[in-house]
Amino acid sequence: MGTSTNQRSPRTPNWKSVEVAYTHPGITIQRTAQEIWRAAVNEPNGGLVSGLRSPIIAQCLEVVQTSHSATDAALQVKRLLALSGQASLAGEIAQRAAVITHESKGNRTNAFVKSLFSEASNYLVSRDLPGYVGSAKRVLTVQDATALKSSIIREVSSNVNSIPKPSGKLSSPRNWQKFVNNVVDHLSGGK
């Protein structure tokens, strides 16, 4: 029988600000999402944000654009990550985003980007929020925490959609890094 552990966020001042956002009902969803991404940007060694801007994630986008189904996309992304030797949390998130992309209608590039940042937000919120259930007015119940997490993910998704894509091929490493930097700057309140 296996067990799982919840890897909490580092105990830094930025993540303490997120804790305040999770526990005080007067803080808006927009501000909560902003604090989460500000903390993520300031993690030691770049954390998840560094992984999201890496060229291998840009290659995952390219796979999604040419794959024929959710299963095909998931398998191709998994293979790409394995062969590259660059398996990471960001890669796992990209694999989930690839599947979600095929479930949505419309532009695959936009769907992948939206899903990537939504799933990254899901991860960031999920590693800490459960620890506050029952001890804070904002998240007295599991349902409160679930509703808060859903609201944060919707906020991030909406903000990601508003960021213009650079000219040229988004999956080129340089364009991808520039775009991810712009998205993260916007999400964290930098721009």
C-alpha positions, 0 to 999 in steps of 0.5 A, spaced: 500 500 500 502 506 497 502 513 501 503 520 498 505 526 502 503 533 501 509 537 499 508 544 502 510 551 499 517 553 502 516 557 509 518 564 505 515 571 506 511 571 499 508 564 501 506 567 508 502 572 504 499 567 500 497 564 507 493 570 509 490 570 502 487 563 504 485 565 511 482 572 510 475 572 507 476 580 505 482 578 500 479 578 493 480 572 489 484 576 484 489 578 489 489 571 492 491 569 485 496 574 484 499 573 491 500 565 489 504 567 483 508 572 486 510 567 491 511 562 485 516 567 482 520 568 488 521 560 490 528 558 490 532 556 484 526 558 480 521 553 482 515 551 478 515 558 474 522 556 471 520 549 469 514 552 465 518 557 461 523 551 459 524 549 452 521 542 453 514 545 455 514 549 448 516 542 445 510 539 448 505 545 445 508 543 438 506 536 440 499 538 442 498 542 436 499 536 431 496 530 435 490 527 433 487 525 440 488 526 447 491 519 448 495 521 442 497 527 445 499 524 452 503 519 449 507 523 445 508 528 451 510 523 455 515 520 450 518 527 449 519 528 456 522 521 457 527 521 451 529 528 453 531 526 460 527 532 463 522 529 467 519 535 471 513 537 475 512 542 469 512 536 464 507 533 468 503 539 468 504 539 461 502 532 460 495 534 463 494 540 459 495 536 453 489 532 455 485 537 457 487 541 450 484 536 446 477 536 450 476 543 449 474 546 442 477 551 439 484 554 438 489 548 441 495 553 442 490 558 446 487 551 450 494 549 452 496 555 455 490 556 459 490 549 461 498 549 463 497 555 467 490 553 470 493 546 472 499 549 475 495 554 479 491 547 481 498 544 483 500 551 487 493 551 491 493 544 492 499 543 496 497 548 501 490 550 502 487 543 505 492 545 511 487 551 512 480 547 512 477 548 518 481 553 522 480 559 518 473 563 516 474 563 509 475 555 508 471 552 514 469 546 510 472 542 504 467 545 500 469 552 501 476 550 500 474 547 493 470 553 491 476 558 493 480 553 489 476 553 483 475 561 483 482 562 483 483 557 477 478 561 473 481 567 475 488 565 472 485 562 466 481 569 465 488 572 466 492 568 461 487 569 455 488 576 456 496 576 454 497 577 447 502 572 444 508 574 441 509 574 433 512 568 430 511 561 432 509 560 440 513 554 440 520 556 439 524 556 445 525 564 445 518 566 444 515 561 449 520 563 454 518 571 453 511 569 453 511 565 459 515 571 462 509 576 460 504 571 463 507 570 470 509 578 470 501 579 469 499 574 474 504 576 479 502 583 478 508 585 475 505 588 469 
